[in-house]
């Protein structure tokens, strides 16, 4: 890392964000599918699902936010793959800039774009009746967990974008991640599931993250879920970062 790292990253972040704002449909598209799911579950299936809560949208919203993030990080892999194949990496590498700033700019762009999508989803949720008595600290905790989740998945997306052989391959890795919340406590309590499915659901990352956010919104004790959620997110973040940087160094050497 050089003394120019932060300035270089900020400059490249500005470049990526200009691409985002010139194609606002990317953020809208990322948000529309999760919103459609939220509408479907609340107004079609919600009456038949017993979650032990009076307001199903309160139960569902945390999972929908995670689905939106899992959808959004696919665009990071695609943008990175496009830059790599378009020769822009070679141009950057011929300039006196910090090498890692190229990747960090894409990562921070993902963080900003996904944050915008989550804000849109929360606003729609409020229109649908989402209500919470959570205070500022609880909201900050939710934002922190979502940011950490986004960073963890984004570094995995960076790894996919660097390793993919085609655009479809760069984007395709996100499909299992989008599906994962459906086999968790995001839509229904895990105690309604068959034993084998329940065992998987209760021991995968999304359930602990969803449970933590639900508890924060309801001003309830988060218990051990928050530590499990942080462990999962930090583990994937470190693993994704280390592997992505290793692949990146091979690409530019």
The 8 nearest C-alpha neighbors of each residue, nearest first, counted from 0:
[[1, 4, 97, 2, 99, 98, 3, 100],
 [2, 0, 3, 4, 97, 96, 5, 98],
 [1, 3, 4, 0, 5, 97, 6, 7],
 [2, 4, 1, 6, 5, 7, 97, 96],
 [5, 3, 7, 97, 1, 2, 6, 8],
 [6, 4, 8, 7, 3, 9, 2, 100],
 [7, 5, 9, 3, 8, 4, 10, 2],
 [6, 8, 10, 4, 9, 5, 3, 100],
 [7, 9, 100, 5, 11, 104, 6, 10],
 [10, 8, 12, 6, 7, 11, 5, 13],
 [11, 9, 7, 13, 12, 8, 6, 14],
 [10, 12, 14, 8, 13, 9, 104, 7],
 [13, 11, 104, 9, 15, 14, 10, 8],
 [12, 14, 16, 10, 11, 15, 17, 9],
 [15, 13, 11, 17, 12, 16, 10, 18],
 [16, 14, 12, 18, 17, 13, 11, 108],
 [15, 17, 19, 13, 18, 14, 12, 20],
 [16, 18, 20, 14, 19, 15, 21, 13],
 [19, 17, 21, 15, 16, 20, 22, 14],
 [20, 18, 16, 22, 17, 21, 23, 15],
 [21, 19, 23, 17, 22, 18, 16, 24],
 [22, 20, 18, 19, 23, 17, 16, 24],
 [21, 23, 19, 20, 24, 25, 18, 26],
 [22, 24, 20, 25, 26, 21, 19, 27],
 [23, 25, 27, 22, 26, 28, 29, 19],
 [26, 24, 28, 23, 27, 22, 29, 19],
 [27, 25, 29, 24, 28, 23, 116, 30],
 [26, 28, 24, 30, 29, 25, 31, 23],
 [29, 27, 31, 25, 30, 26, 24, 32],
 [28, 30, 26, 27, 71, 31, 25, 70],
 [29, 31, 27, 116, 28, 33, 32, 67],
 [32, 30, 34, 28, 33, 29, 27, 35],
 [31, 33, 35, 34, 30, 36, 29, 28],
 [34, 32, 36, 35, 31, 67, 30, 63],
 [35, 33, 37, 31, 36, 32, 30, 38],
 [34, 36, 32, 38, 33, 37, 31, 39],
 [37, 35, 33, 39, 34, 38, 40, 32],
 [36, 38, 34, 40, 35, 39, 41, 33],
 [37, 39, 35, 41, 36, 40, 42, 34],
 [40, 38, 36, 43, 37, 42, 41, 35],
 [39, 41, 44, 37, 45, 43, 38, 42],
 [40, 42, 45, 38, 39, 43, 37, 44],
 [41, 43, 39, 38, 45, 40, 44, 46],
 [44, 42, 39, 40, 45, 41, 46, 38],
 [45, 43, 40, 47, 46, 41, 42, 48],
 [46, 44, 41, 48, 40, 47, 42, 43],
 [45, 47, 44, 48, 43, 42, 41, 49],
 [46, 48, 45, 44, 49, 43, 40, 50],
 [49, 47, 45, 46, 50, 44, 187, 55],
 [48, 50, 51, 47, 52, 187, 46, 45],
 [51, 49, 52, 188, 187, 48, 55, 58],
 [50, 52, 49, 53, 188, 55, 54, 48],
 [53, 51, 50, 54, 55, 58, 49, 57],
 [54, 52, 55, 51, 50, 57, 58, 49],
 [53, 55, 52, 56, 57, 58, 129, 128],
 [54, 56, 58, 57, 59, 45, 53, 52],
 [55, 57, 59, 58, 54, 129, 60, 41],
 [58, 56, 129, 55, 54, 59, 60, 130],
 [57, 59, 55, 56, 60, 213, 54, 61],
 [60, 58, 56, 57, 186, 62, 61, 185],
 [59, 61, 63, 62, 57, 56, 58, 64],
 [62, 60, 64, 63, 209, 59, 212, 213],
 [63, 61, 185, 65, 64, 60, 59, 209],
 [62, 64, 66, 60, 65, 61, 33, 67],
 [63, 65, 67, 61, 62, 66, 117, 60],
 [64, 66, 68, 62, 67, 63, 69, 61],
 [65, 67, 63, 69, 64, 68, 177, 70],
 [68, 66, 70, 64, 65, 69, 33, 71],
 [67, 69, 71, 65, 70, 66, 113, 72],
 [68, 70, 66, 177, 67, 71, 72, 176],
 [71, 69, 67, 68, 72, 73, 66, 177],
 [70, 72, 68, 73, 69, 29, 74, 67],
 [71, 73, 75, 74, 153, 69, 70, 156],
 [74, 72, 170, 76, 75, 71, 173, 70],
 [75, 73, 77, 72, 76, 71, 78, 170],
 [76, 74, 72, 78, 73, 77, 79, 109],
 [75, 77, 160, 156, 79, 73, 169, 74],
 [76, 78, 74, 80, 75, 79, 169, 170],
 [79, 77, 81, 75, 80, 76, 74, 82],
 [78, 80, 82, 76, 81, 77, 160, 75],
 [79, 81, 160, 83, 77, 82, 78, 76],
 [82, 80, 78, 84, 83, 79, 85, 77],
 [83, 81, 85, 79, 87, 80, 84, 78],
 [82, 84, 80, 81, 85, 88, 86, 79],
 [83, 85, 81, 86, 82, 80, 87, 88],
 [84, 86, 82, 83, 87, 81, 88, 80],
 [87, 85, 88, 89, 84, 83, 82, 90],
 [86, 88, 90, 82, 89, 85, 91, 83],
 [89, 87, 91, 90, 86, 83, 92, 82],
 [90, 88, 92, 87, 86, 91, 93, 251],
 [89, 91, 87, 93, 88, 92, 86, 94],
 [90, 92, 88, 94, 93, 89, 87, 96],
 [93, 91, 89, 94, 90, 88, 98, 96],
 [92, 94, 90, 91, 89, 95, 96, 88],
 [93, 95, 91, 92, 96, 90, 97, 89],
 [96, 94, 93, 97, 92, 91, 98, 3],
 [97, 95, 94, 98, 7, 3, 4, 91],
 [96, 98, 4, 100, 99, 1, 0, 3],
 [97, 99, 100, 101, 96, 92, 0, 102],
 [100, 98, 101, 102, 97, 103, 0, 4],
 [99, 101, 8, 103, 102, 98, 97, 104],
 [102, 100, 99, 104, 103, 98, 11, 8],
 [103, 101, 105, 104, 100, 99, 106, 157],
 [102, 104, 106, 100, 105, 101, 107, 99],
 [103, 105, 12, 107, 8, 102, 106, 101],
 [106, 104, 108, 102, 103, 107, 109, 75],
 [107, 105, 103, 109, 108, 104, 153, 102],
 [108, 106, 110, 104, 109, 105, 103, 111],
 [107, 109, 105, 111, 110, 106, 112, 104],
 [110, 108, 106, 112, 107, 111, 113, 75],
 [109, 111, 107, 108, 113, 112, 114, 149],
 [110, 112, 114, 108, 109, 113, 107, 115],
 [113, 111, 109, 115, 114, 110, 108, 116],
 [112, 114, 116, 115, 110, 111, 68, 109],
 [115, 113, 111, 117, 116, 112, 110, 118],
 [114, 116, 118, 112, 113, 117, 111, 119],
 [115, 117, 113, 119, 30, 114, 118, 26],
 [118, 116, 120, 114, 119, 115, 64, 121],
 [119, 117, 115, 121, 120, 116, 114, 122],
 [120, 118, 116, 122, 117, 121, 123, 115],
 [119, 121, 117, 123, 122, 118, 124, 116],
 [120, 122, 124, 118, 123, 119, 117, 125],
 [123, 121, 125, 119, 124, 120, 118, 126],
 [124, 122, 126, 120, 125, 121, 119, 127],
 [123, 125, 121, 127, 129, 122, 126, 120],
 [126, 124, 129, 122, 128, 127, 123, 121],
 [125, 127, 123, 124, 128, 122, 129, 121],
 [128, 126, 124, 125, 129, 123, 56, 38],
 [127, 129, 125, 126, 130, 124, 56, 54],
 [130, 128, 125, 124, 57, 56, 127, 131],
 [129, 131, 128, 57, 125, 132, 124, 216],
 [132, 130, 133, 216, 217, 129, 57, 218],
 [131, 133, 134, 217, 216, 218, 130, 215],
 [134, 132, 216, 131, 137, 218, 217, 138],
 [133, 135, 137, 136, 138, 132, 218, 216],
 [134, 136, 138, 137, 139, 133, 140, 132],
 [137, 135, 139, 138, 134, 140, 133, 141],
 [136, 138, 140, 134, 139, 135, 215, 133],
 [139, 137, 141, 135, 140, 136, 142, 134],
 [140, 138, 136, 142, 137, 141, 143, 135],
 [139, 141, 137, 143, 138, 142, 136, 144],
 [142, 140, 138, 144, 143, 139, 212, 145],
 [143, 141, 139, 145, 140, 144, 146, 138],
 [142, 144, 140, 146, 141, 145, 139, 147],
 [143, 145, 147, 141, 146, 142, 148, 140],
 [144, 146, 148, 142, 147, 143, 149, 141],
 [147, 145, 149, 143, 148, 144, 142, 150],
 [146, 148, 144, 150, 149, 145, 143, 151],
 [149, 147, 145, 151, 146, 150, 232, 144],
 [150, 148, 146, 152, 147, 151, 153, 145],
 [151, 149, 153, 147, 148, 152, 146, 154],
 [152, 150, 236, 148, 235, 149, 153, 154],
 [153, 151, 155, 149, 154, 150, 156, 148],
 [152, 154, 156, 150, 155, 151, 72, 149],
 [155, 153, 157, 239, 156, 240, 152, 151],
 [154, 156, 239, 158, 152, 153, 157, 159],
 [157, 155, 153, 76, 159, 154, 158, 160],
 [158, 156, 154, 160, 155, 159, 76, 153],
 [157, 159, 243, 155, 161, 156, 160, 162],
 [160, 158, 156, 162, 157, 161, 169, 163],
 [161, 159, 76, 80, 157, 169, 163, 79],
 [160, 162, 158, 159, 163, 157, 80, 247],
 [161, 163, 159, 160, 158, 164, 246, 169],
 [164, 162, 169, 168, 160, 165, 159, 161],
 [163, 165, 168, 162, 166, 169, 167, 80],
 [166, 164, 168, 167, 163, 169, 80, 170],
 [167, 165, 169, 168, 77, 170, 80, 164],
 [168, 166, 170, 165, 169, 171, 77, 163],
 [167, 169, 171, 165, 166, 163, 170, 164],
 [168, 170, 166, 160, 163, 76, 167, 159],
 [171, 169, 73, 167, 168, 172, 77, 173],
 [170, 172, 168, 173, 167, 169, 174, 73],
 [171, 173, 174, 170, 169, 175, 168, 159],
 [174, 172, 176, 171, 175, 73, 170, 177],
 [173, 175, 177, 176, 172, 171, 178, 70],
 [176, 174, 178, 177, 173, 179, 172, 171],
 [177, 175, 173, 179, 174, 178, 69, 180],
 [178, 176, 174, 69, 175, 66, 179, 70],
 [177, 179, 175, 176, 181, 180, 174, 182],
 [178, 180, 176, 181, 182, 177, 175, 183],
 [181, 179, 183, 182, 178, 185, 205, 62],
 [180, 182, 179, 183, 178, 186, 185, 184],
 [183, 181, 180, 200, 179, 184, 178, 196],
 [184, 182, 200, 206, 180, 185, 181, 205],
 [183, 185, 188, 206, 187, 189, 186, 209],
 [186, 184, 62, 183, 180, 187, 209, 59],
 [187, 185, 59, 184, 181, 62, 188, 183],
 [186, 188, 184, 185, 50, 189, 48, 191],
 [189, 187, 184, 190, 191, 50, 186, 185],
 [188, 190, 191, 184, 192, 197, 187, 183],
 [191, 189, 192, 188, 197, 193, 187, 194],
 [192, 190, 189, 188, 193, 187, 197, 194],
 [191, 193, 197, 190, 189, 196, 194, 188],
 [194, 192, 196, 195, 197, 191, 190, 198],
 [193, 195, 197, 196, 198, 192, 190, 199],
 [196, 194, 198, 197, 193, 199, 192, 200],
 [197, 195, 199, 198, 193, 194, 200, 192],
 [196, 198, 200, 194, 192, 199, 195, 189],
 [199, 197, 195, 196, 201, 200, 194, 202],
 [198, 200, 196, 202, 197, 201, 203, 195],
 [201, 199, 183, 197, 182, 202, 198, 203],
 [200, 202, 198, 199, 203, 197, 206, 183],
 [203, 201, 199, 200, 198, 204, 206, 207],
 [202, 204, 200, 205, 201, 206, 199, 207],
 [205, 203, 206, 207, 231, 228, 208, 202],
 [204, 206, 208, 207, 203, 180, 209, 183],
 [207, 205, 183, 209, 184, 208, 204, 210],
 [206, 208, 224, 210, 228, 209, 205, 204],
 [209, 207, 228, 205, 211, 206, 210, 212],
 [208, 210, 206, 212, 211, 207, 61, 205],
 [211, 209, 207, 213, 208, 212, 206, 214],
 [210, 212, 208, 214, 209, 225, 221, 213],
 [211, 213, 215, 209, 214, 210, 141, 216],
 [214, 212, 210, 216, 215, 211, 209, 217],
 [213, 215, 219, 217, 211, 212, 216, 221],
 [216, 214, 218, 212, 217, 213, 137, 219],
 [215, 217, 133, 213, 214, 218, 131, 212],
 [216, 218, 214, 219, 215, 213, 131, 133],
 [219, 217, 215, 216, 133, 214, 220, 132],
 [218, 220, 214, 217, 215, 221, 216, 213],
 [221, 219, 222, 214, 218, 215, 211, 217],
 [220, 222, 211, 214, 224, 225, 219, 223],
 [223, 221, 224, 220, 225, 211, 226, 219],
 [222, 224, 226, 225, 227, 221, 207, 228],
 [225, 223, 207, 227, 226, 222, 211, 228],
 [224, 226, 228, 211, 227, 223, 229, 221],
 [227, 225, 229, 228, 223, 224, 230, 222],
 [226, 228, 230, 224, 225, 229, 231, 207],
 [229, 227, 208, 225, 207, 231, 226, 230],
 [230, 228, 226, 232, 231, 227, 233, 225],
 [229, 231, 227, 233, 228, 232, 234, 226],
 [232, 230, 234, 228, 229, 233, 204, 227],
 [233, 231, 229, 235, 234, 230, 148, 151],
 [234, 232, 236, 230, 235, 231, 229, 237],
 [233, 235, 231, 237, 236, 232, 230, 238],
 [236, 234, 238, 232, 151, 233, 237, 239],
 [237, 235, 151, 233, 239, 234, 238, 232],
 [236, 238, 240, 234, 239, 235, 233, 241],
 [239, 237, 235, 241, 240, 236, 234, 242],
 [238, 240, 155, 154, 236, 242, 237, 241],
 [241, 239, 237, 243, 238, 154, 242, 236],
 [240, 242, 238, 244, 243, 239, 237, 245],
 [241, 243, 245, 239, 244, 240, 238, 246],
 [244, 242, 158, 240, 246, 245, 241, 239],
 [245, 243, 247, 241, 246, 242, 240, 248],
 [244, 246, 242, 248, 243, 247, 241, 249],
 [245, 247, 243, 249, 244, 248, 242, 250],
 [248, 246, 244, 250, 249, 245, 243, 251],
 [247, 249, 251, 245, 250, 246, 252, 244],
 [250, 248, 246, 252, 247, 251, 245, 244],
 [249, 251, 247, 248, 252, 246, 161, 245],
 [250, 252, 248, 249, 247, 92, 89, 88],
 [251, 249, 250, 248, 247, 92, 246, 89]]
